[in-house]
Amino acid sequence: WLKLLAQPPWARKHRRVPPRRHRAPRCHRPPTDGMQGLGGTGAQQSKDCSFAAGSVAGAPLRISWFLVIFFVYQLIDAVNAKGLPIWVRVIMVAGNEFLLLLTVLCHEMGHGTMARRRGGEIAEVLLWPFGGICFTTRAQGRAPREKLVDDLFIVGAGPATHFPMAGAWLALLGLIGAACSEIVTAPIWRHLVPFSATMMPCVDLSGHMKQCFHSYAGVLLYQFVVQAIQLNVMLFMFNVFFPMYPMDGAKLIVCSMQLFCGASARCAAKVLVYTSTPLAIIFIGHSLLGLGGGGLQPGITAYMGFMCLAESYKIYKLMKEERLYTHPLFELARSSSREINDGSGISVRLNTEQRDDVETATQAASSQVQFTELKPFSGQGRALGGEGRSTGQDSAVSESATAAASSEGNAAGRAAWLARMEQEAAERAKSVRQLEDERIQRREQERLTGSS
């Protein structure tokens, strides 16, 4: 282009510009600045190769190509299986995958809807083999503690969606049971028990057994409803009662410790790291034990465990570098102002240090749980009459005298401090003429003292 511009206009008038080469389409890379959710370990790799699948409640929805590959693998596995007719196996795989994506999408939209109510926006919702990610932005101009309250509401809104979903599927299962009252099925409440083996209804295509379904359609409908109930139960249990970061349970613990238990950000980070790391190792070990059975699911869950380990290590590294305040969950680790004690007293200034606040011994002790021993009838009491009353009166008089003396001392200290401040202000307000007159007076006094 420089050579072309250096030529005169008549020389480059009929010059043929080479056609522009069309670059191959790249995978979508959504912006991650200011977003919440899974950070840089594994999540960005999946988001790099995803496709747009429309929008949900005004939020862009994207699906990972790895999820499509995993679904195709399940379909091939179902086709190669034996037993049921091939169309039944394909419908079962497609139906179970649809229910899983629908449940995960409702869960993520719970996070996003609460983020909107707290002043943020939904940037994007991503469905991938590990579940879903809802990228949200937070309201601007919020204090760190207010941001932590927002995070608590946003994180808790996701697992809360499983209650209405499970209730709706239970109502539908009750209607199916009422319409097919002759068919023998397990009690409805048994499907709410985690890890419980429920009895599936039988199938009799001949139609002679009244206690069985007479077509595969009825069995598939019943199985899909039961699968939806169990999915909601298991996802709620896993997200809330398995505190492996970045699952919702770990975030709930961190936010609750800092807001309700008075724990410091450093104490909450230690609890997060020391609970999430062993659980991630157990999760990885359980997944690796399932590799002998074949399939892609054990490998995917093992990779998820390694990703959680990497996230925990990132928080541990921030804690060692005293940079926890850069993490969205630990912004309280660094205050916006600090107190400086100089000769004139204590002044408050902006905190310009790029590290966490120094945790004093008093703060560290107050952020930990204090255990005390309870001993009944071992304290000091007061008698209700006689000699004990005079003792109680004497102690009350001595306490009041001590309080009065301390208050008088405080008042005298305040008066002396105010007098000193007024004297310093008067000294600063003097003019040059007054200072010169005072200097002459002091010299005269010194001369008179020396002559005497």
C-alpha positions as CSV (number, residue, x, y, z in Angstrom):
1,W,0.0,0.0,0.0
2,L,2.9,2.4,0.6
3,K,4.3,1.7,-2.9
4,L,0.8,2.3,-4.3
5,L,0.4,5.7,-2.5
6,A,3.9,6.8,-3.7
7,Q,2.8,6.5,-7.4
8,P,1.1,9.4,-9.1
9,P,-2.7,9.2,-9.6
10,W,-2.5,8.5,-13.4
11,A,-0.1,5.6,-12.7
12,R,-2.4,3.9,-10.2
13,K,-5.7,4.8,-11.9
14,H,-6.0,1.5,-13.7
15,R,-4.2,-0.6,-11.2
16,R,-6.1,-3.7,-10.3
17,V,-6.5,-4.2,-6.6
18,P,-6.2,-7.9,-5.7
19,P,-9.4,-9.4,-4.4
20,R,-9.7,-9.6,-0.6
21,R,-9.2,-13.0,0.8
22,H,-12.0,-14.2,3.0
23,R,-10.8,-15.6,6.3
24,A,-12.2,-18.7,7.7
25,P,-14.9,-18.1,10.3
26,R,-13.5,-18.2,13.8
27,C,-15.2,-19.6,16.8
28,H,-17.1,-17.1,18.9
29,R,-15.3,-15.5,21.8
30,P,-17.6,-13.6,24.1
31,P,-16.1,-10.9,26.2
32,T,-15.3,-11.9,29.8
33,D,-14.6,-8.4,31.3
34,G,-16.9,-7.7,34.2
35,M,-18.7,-11.0,34.0
36,Q,-19.3,-13.6,36.7
37,G,-19.2,-17.3,36.5
38,L,-16.5,-19.9,35.8
39,G,-13.1,-18.1,35.3
40,G,-10.4,-19.0,32.9
41,T,-9.9,-22.7,33.6
42,G,-11.6,-24.8,31.0
43,A,-14.6,-22.5,30.6
44,Q,-13.0,-20.3,28.0
45,Q,-11.9,-23.4,26.0
46,S,-15.5,-24.5,25.7
47,K,-16.8,-21.1,24.9
48,D,-14.3,-20.7,22.1
49,C,-16.2,-23.2,20.0
50,S,-20.0,-22.7,20.4
51,F,-22.8,-21.6,18.2
52,A,-25.8,-19.3,18.7
53,A,-29.0,-21.0,19.5
54,G,-31.4,-18.0,19.8
55,S,-32.2,-16.2,22.9
56,V,-34.1,-16.9,26.2
57,A,-35.9,-14.0,27.9
58,G,-33.8,-11.5,25.9
59,A,-30.5,-13.2,26.8
60,P,-28.3,-14.7,24.0
61,L,-28.1,-18.5,24.2
62,R,-25.1,-20.5,22.9
63,I,-24.5,-24.2,22.8
64,S,-21.0,-25.8,22.9
65,W,-20.0,-28.0,20.0
66,F,-18.6,-30.5,22.6
67,L,-22.2,-30.9,23.8
68,V,-23.3,-31.8,20.3
69,I,-20.5,-34.3,20.0
70,F,-21.4,-35.9,23.3
71,F,-25.0,-36.2,22.2
72,V,-24.1,-37.8,18.9
73,Y,-21.9,-40.3,20.8
74,Q,-24.9,-41.2,23.0
75,L,-27.1,-41.7,20.0
76,I,-24.5,-44.1,18.4
77,D,-24.2,-46.0,21.7
78,A,-28.0,-46.3,21.8
79,V,-28.2,-47.6,18.2
80,N,-25.6,-50.2,18.9
81,A,-27.3,-51.4,22.0
82,K,-29.8,-54.4,22.1
83,G,-33.0,-55.2,23.8
84,L,-35.6,-52.5,23.2
85,P,-36.6,-51.3,19.7
86,I,-34.2,-48.9,18.1
87,W,-36.7,-46.0,18.0
88,V,-37.4,-46.4,21.7
89,R,-33.7,-46.2,22.5
90,V,-33.2,-43.1,20.4
91,I,-36.2,-41.4,21.9
92,M,-35.0,-42.2,25.4
93,V,-31.6,-40.6,24.7
94,A,-33.0,-37.6,23.0
95,G,-35.7,-37.1,25.7
96,N,-33.2,-37.4,28.6
97,E,-30.8,-34.9,27.0
98,F,-33.7,-32.5,26.4
99,L,-34.8,-32.7,30.0
100,L,-31.2,-32.2,31.3
101,L,-30.7,-29.1,29.1
102,L,-34.1,-27.7,30.1
103,T,-33.4,-28.2,33.8
104,V,-29.9,-26.6,33.5
105,L,-31.3,-23.7,31.5
106,C,-34.0,-23.0,34.1
107,H,-31.3,-23.1,36.8
108,E,-29.0,-20.7,34.9
109,M,-31.9,-18.4,34.1
110,G,-32.6,-18.3,37.9
111,H,-29.2,-16.8,38.3
112,G,-29.7,-14.4,35.5
113,T,-33.2,-13.2,36.5
114,M,-32.0,-12.4,40.0
115,A,-29.0,-10.6,38.6
116,R,-31.4,-8.4,36.6
117,R,-33.4,-7.7,39.7
118,R,-30.2,-6.6,41.5
119,G,-29.4,-4.1,38.8
120,G,-27.2,-6.2,36.5
121,E,-27.7,-7.7,33.1
122,I,-27.4,-11.2,31.4
123,A,-24.5,-11.1,29.0
124,E,-24.8,-14.6,27.8
125,V,-26.0,-18.2,28.7
126,L,-23.8,-21.1,27.6
127,L,-24.8,-24.8,27.7
128,W,-21.8,-27.2,27.6
129,P,-21.0,-30.7,28.8
130,F,-20.4,-29.6,32.4
131,G,-23.9,-28.0,32.7
132,G,-24.4,-24.3,32.1
133,I,-22.8,-20.9,32.7
134,C,-24.8,-17.7,33.1
135,F,-22.5,-14.7,32.5
136,T,-23.9,-11.7,34.3
137,T,-22.8,-8.1,35.0
138,R,-23.3,-6.4,38.3
139,A,-24.7,-2.9,39.0
140,Q,-22.2,-0.1,38.9
141,G,-21.3,2.0,41.9
142,R,-21.9,-0.7,44.5
143,A,-19.9,-1.0,47.7
144,P,-18.0,-4.3,48.2
145,R,-20.4,-5.5,50.9
146,E,-23.4,-4.7,48.7
147,K,-21.8,-6.7,45.9
148,L,-21.4,-9.6,48.3
149,V,-25.1,-9.4,49.2
150,D,-26.0,-9.3,45.4
151,D,-23.8,-12.4,44.9
152,L,-25.6,-14.2,47.7
153,F,-29.0,-13.5,46.1
154,I,-27.8,-14.4,42.6
155,V,-26.1,-17.7,43.7
156,G,-29.0,-18.8,45.8
157,A,-31.6,-18.1,43.0
158,G,-30.2,-20.9,40.9
159,P,-30.8,-23.9,43.2
160,A,-34.1,-22.3,44.3
161,T,-35.5,-22.9,40.8
162,H,-35.5,-26.7,41.4
163,F,-38.3,-26.4,44.0
164,P,-41.0,-25.2,41.6
165,M,-39.7,-27.5,38.8
166,A,-39.8,-30.6,41.0
167,G,-43.2,-29.6,42.3
168,A,-44.6,-29.2,38.7
169,W,-43.2,-32.6,37.6
170,L,-44.6,-34.2,40.8
171,A,-48.0,-32.8,40.0
172,L,-47.8,-34.2,36.5
173,L,-46.7,-37.6,37.8
174,G,-49.7,-37.6,40.2
175,L,-52.0,-36.9,37.2
176,I,-50.5,-39.8,35.3
177,G,-50.9,-42.1,38.3
178,A,-54.5,-41.0,38.7
179,A,-55.3,-41.7,35.0
180,C,-53.5,-45.1,35.2
181,S,-54.6,-46.2,38.6
182,E,-54.5,-49.9,37.7
183,I,-50.8,-49.8,36.8
184,V,-48.5,-50.7,39.6
185,T,-45.9,-47.9,40.2
186,A,-43.7,-46.8,43.1
187,P,-45.0,-44.2,45.5
188,I,-44.5,-40.6,44.4
189,W,-42.5,-39.6,47.5
190,R,-39.9,-42.3,46.7
191,H,-38.7,-40.3,43.7
192,L,-37.7,-37.4,46.0
193,V,-35.2,-39.6,47.9
194,P,-31.7,-39.2,46.5
195,F,-29.9,-42.4,45.3
196,S,-33.1,-44.4,45.8
197,A,-33.8,-47.3,43.5
198,T,-37.4,-47.1,42.4
199,M,-39.4,-49.8,40.7
200,M,-40.2,-49.1,37.1
201,P,-43.6,-50.2,35.7
202,C,-43.8,-53.3,33.4
203,V,-44.7,-53.3,29.7
204,D,-47.2,-55.8,28.2
205,L,-47.7,-55.2,24.5
206,S,-50.4,-58.0,24.3
207,G,-52.7,-56.1,26.7
208,H,-53.5,-59.0,29.0
209,M,-51.9,-57.7,32.2
210,K,-53.8,-54.7,33.6
211,Q,-51.0,-53.7,36.0
212,C,-48.6,-53.0,33.1
213,F,-48.4,-50.4,30.4
214,H,-49.7,-51.7,27.0
215,S,-47.4,-49.5,24.8
216,Y,-44.0,-48.0,24.9
217,A,-45.5,-44.5,24.7
218,G,-46.9,-44.8,28.3
219,V,-43.6,-46.1,29.6
220,L,-41.6,-43.4,28.0
221,L,-43.9,-40.7,29.3
222,Y,-43.7,-42.1,32.9
223,Q,-39.9,-42.5,32.7
224,F,-39.4,-39.0,31.4
225,V,-41.4,-37.5,34.3
226,V,-39.5,-39.6,36.9
227,Q,-36.2,-38.6,35.2
228,A,-37.1,-34.9,35.5
229,I,-37.9,-35.2,39.2
230,Q,-34.7,-37.1,40.0
231,L,-32.7,-34.6,37.9
232,N,-34.0,-31.7,40.0
233,V,-33.3,-33.5,43.3
234,M,-29.8,-34.5,42.3
235,L,-28.8,-31.1,40.9
236,F,-30.1,-29.3,44.0
237,M,-28.1,-31.7,46.3
238,F,-25.0,-31.4,44.2
239,N,-25.0,-27.6,43.9
240,V,-25.9,-26.9,47.5
241,F,-24.4,-29.7,49.6
242,F,-21.2,-30.4,47.7
243,P,-19.1,-27.2,48.3
244,M,-16.6,-27.8,45.5
245,Y,-15.7,-24.4,44.0
246,P,-17.1,-23.1,41.6
247,M,-20.3,-24.9,42.5
248,D,-23.0,-22.8,44.1
249,G,-22.6,-24.5,47.5
250,A,-19.0,-23.1,47.9
251,K,-20.1,-19.6,46.9
252,L,-23.0,-19.7,49.4
253,I,-20.6,-20.7,52.2
254,V,-18.2,-17.9,51.4
255,C,-20.8,-15.2,51.1
256,S,-22.6,-16.4,54.3
257,M,-19.3,-16.5,56.3
258,Q,-18.5,-12.9,55.4
259,L,-22.0,-11.5,55.8
260,F,-23.5,-13.3,58.8
261,C,-20.5,-14.9,60.7
262,G,-18.2,-11.9,60.7
263,A,-15.4,-13.8,59.1
264,S,-12.7,-12.0,57.2
265,A,-12.1,-12.5,53.5
266,R,-8.9,-14.4,54.2
267,C,-10.7,-16.8,56.7
268,A,-13.4,-17.4,54.1
269,A,-10.8,-18.1,51.4
270,K,-9.0,-20.6,53.6
271,V,-12.3,-22.4,54.3
272,L,-13.0,-22.5,50.6
273,V,-9.6,-23.8,49.6
274,Y,-9.4,-26.4,52.4
275,T,-12.9,-27.8,51.6
276,S,-12.9,-27.6,47.8
277,T,-9.5,-29.2,47.2
278,P,-10.3,-32.6,49.0
279,L,-13.7,-32.8,47.5
280,A,-12.3,-32.2,44.0
281,I,-9.7,-35.0,44.6
282,I,-12.5,-37.3,45.7
283,F,-14.6,-36.3,42.7
284,I,-11.7,-37.0,40.3
285,G,-11.0,-40.4,42.0
286,H,-14.6,-41.5,41.7
287,S,-14.7,-40.5,38.0
288,L,-11.5,-42.3,37.2
289,L,-12.8,-45.5,38.8
290,G,-15.7,-45.4,36.3
291,L,-13.5,-45.3,33.3
292,G,-13.5,-49.2,33.2
293,G,-17.1,-49.2,32.2
294,G,-16.5,-47.2,29.0
295,G,-18.2,-44.1,27.8
296,L,-17.3,-40.4,27.8
297,Q,-19.1,-39.4,31.0
298,P,-16.3,-40.5,33.4
299,G,-13.7,-38.6,31.5
300,I,-15.9,-35.4,31.4
301,T,-16.5,-35.5,35.1
302,A,-12.8,-36.1,35.8
303,Y,-11.9,-33.1,33.7
304,M,-14.4,-31.1,35.7
305,G,-12.7,-32.1,38.9
306,F,-9.3,-31.0,37.5
307,M,-10.9,-27.7,36.5
308,C,-12.2,-27.2,40.1
309,L,-8.7,-28.0,41.4
310,A,-7.2,-25.3,39.2
311,E,-9.8,-22.8,40.4
312,S,-9.0,-23.6,44.0
313,Y,-5.3,-23.2,43.3
314,K,-5.9,-19.8,41.8
315,I,-7.6,-18.6,45.0
316,Y,-4.8,-20.1,47.1
317,K,-2.2,-18.3,45.0
318,L,-4.1,-15.0,45.4
319,M,-4.2,-15.6,49.1
320,K,-0.5,-16.1,49.3
321,E,0.2,-13.0,47.1
322,E,-2.2,-10.9,49.3
323,R,-4.3,-10.1,46.3
324,L,-7.7,-11.7,47.3
325,Y,-9.4,-8.3,46.7
326,T,-9.1,-8.9,42.9
327,H,-11.5,-11.9,43.2
328,P,-15.2,-11.0,43.0
329,L,-16.0,-13.1,46.2
330,F,-13.3,-11.5,48.3
331,E,-13.5,-7.8,47.6
332,L,-13.8,-7.1,51.3
333,A,-10.2,-8.1,51.7
334,R,-9.1,-4.6,50.9
335,S,-10.8,-1.5,52.3
336,S,-11.3,1.6,50.3
337,S,-9.8,3.9,53.0
338,R,-7.3,3.5,55.8
339,E,-6.6,5.3,59.1
340,I,-3.2,7.1,59.6
341,N,-2.1,8.2,63.0
342,D,0.1,11.3,62.8
343,G,1.1,14.0,65.3
344,S,-2.3,15.8,65.0
345,G,-4.4,12.7,65.5
346,I,-6.0,10.0,63.4
347,S,-6.9,10.9,59.8
348,V,-8.7,8.8,57.1
349,R,-7.1,8.6,53.6
350,L,-7.7,6.7,50.5
351,N,-6.2,3.2,50.4
352,T,-3.8,3.2,47.4
353,E,-1.9,0.0,48.3
354,Q,-2.4,-2.8,45.8
355,R,-2.7,-5.6,48.3
356,D,-5.0,-7.0,50.9
357,D,-5.4,-5.2,54.3
358,V,-3.1,-6.4,57.1
359,E,-5.1,-8.7,59.3
360,T,-4.3,-7.9,62.9
361,A,-4.4,-10.4,65.7
362,T,-7.6,-9.0,67.1
363,Q,-9.4,-9.3,63.7
364,A,-8.0,-12.8,63.2
365,A,-9.3,-13.9,66.6
366,S,-12.7,-12.2,66.0
367,S,-13.1,-13.9,62.6
368,Q,-12.6,-17.4,64.1
369,V,-15.1,-19.4,66.1
370,Q,-14.5,-19.1,69.9
371,F,-15.2,-22.2,71.9
372,T,-15.9,-21.8,75.6
373,E,-16.5,-24.4,78.3
374,L,-19.9,-24.3,80.0
375,K,-19.7,-24.9,83.8
376,P,-23.0,-24.7,85.7
377,F,-23.0,-23.0,89.1
378,S,-19.4,-21.9,88.7
379,G,-19.8,-18.1,88.3
380,Q,-19.9,-15.3,90.9
381,G,-23.4,-14.5,92.1
382,R,-25.0,-12.0,94.4
383,A,-27.0,-12.8,97.5
384,L,-30.6,-11.6,97.6
385,G,-30.5,-10.3,101.2
386,G,-28.6,-9.5,104.3
387,E,-24.8,-9.2,104.0
388,G,-24.8,-9.8,100.3
389,R,-27.0,-6.8,99.7
390,S,-24.4,-4.4,101.4
391,T,-21.7,-6.1,99.4
392,G,-23.6,-5.6,96.2
393,Q,-24.3,-1.9,97.2
394,D,-20.6,-1.4,97.9
395,S,-19.6,-2.8,94.6
396,A,-22.1,-0.7,92.8
397,V,-20.8,2.4,94.6
398,S,-17.2,1.6,93.7
399,E,-18.2,0.9,90.1
400,S,-20.0,4.3,89.8
401,A,-17.0,6.1,91.4
402,T,-14.6,4.4,88.9
403,A,-16.9,5.4,86.0
404,A,-17.1,9.0,87.3
405,A,-13.3,9.2,87.6
406,S,-12.8,7.8,84.2
407,S,-15.3,10.3,82.7
408,E,-13.6,13.2,84.5
409,G,-10.3,12.1,83.1
410,N,-11.7,11.8,79.6
411,A,-13.2,15.3,79.9
412,A,-9.9,16.8,81.1
413,G,-8.1,15.1,78.2
414,R,-10.5,16.5,75.7
415,A,-10.3,20.0,77.2
416,A,-6.5,19.9,77.0
417,W,-6.5,18.7,73.4
418,L,-9.0,21.4,72.4
419,A,-6.8,24.1,74.1
420,R,-3.8,22.8,72.3
421,M,-5.6,22.9,69.0
422,E,-6.8,26.4,69.6
423,Q,-3.3,27.6,70.5
424,E,-1.9,26.1,67.4
425,A,-4.6,27.7,65.3
426,A,-3.9,31.1,66.9
427,E,-0.2,30.7,66.2
428,R,-0.8,30.0,62.5
429,A,-3.2,33.0,62.3
430,K,-0.6,35.6,63.5
431,S,0.8,38.1,61.1
432,V,4.5,38.9,60.5
433,R,4.2,42.1,62.5
434,Q,2.8,40.3,65.5
435,L,5.6,37.6,65.3
436,E,8.2,40.4,65.1
437,D,6.8,42.2,68.2
438,E,6.8,38.9,70.2
439,R,10.4,38.3,69.2
440,I,11.4,41.8,70.4
441,Q,9.5,41.3,73.7
442,R,11.3,38.0,74.3
443,R,14.6,39.6,73.7
444,E,13.8,42.5,76.1
445,Q,12.8,40.0,78.8
446,E,16.0,38.0,78.3
447,R,18.1,41.2,78.6
448,L,16.3,42.3,81.8
449,T,16.7,38.8,83.3
450,G,20.4,38.8,82.4
451,S,21.1,42.3,83.9
452,S,19.3,41.4,87.1
